[in-house]
Amino acid sequence: MTQQTDQQTIFETTVVEIGGEAEGFKDINMAILFGDEAPEALRSSCYIIKVNPVRDAIKPGMTLSVDDKTYQITAIGNEAQKNLENLGHVAVNFTGDQTPELAGSVYVEAKAYPEIKVGSRIAIG
């Protein structure tokens, strides 16, 4: 069962495909999301998601959830929101970094890496 929070969800999507190499990024605590327009050269490294609108600014302190696992957002790169809105593309780093090293990344608290499967719900709120 999905845990509901009091916070408003500003982004929600579903994983529709998993690239053959996507799960290998677990070793570096990263998950790469990309919409269905992912370039062929990158597609095998990505969790392919539905591209949906982002209804507000993504900020540290918000949460990112994958099914029933919730992570506090600790930092966000300056290109991450635009890329997510336009391409469904963002790298999620499960490292807890407070400073965004990569412009296209969202950083979340360092907790156990989620099990991401076709049909997984990913939300930000």
Secondary structure, 3 states (H helix, E strand, C coil): CCCCCCCCCCEEEEEEEECCCHHHHHHHCEEEEECCCCCHHHHCCCEEECCCCCCCCCCCCCEEEECCEEEEEEEECCCHHHHHHHHCCEEEECCCCCCCCCCCEEEECCCCCCCCCCCCEEEEC
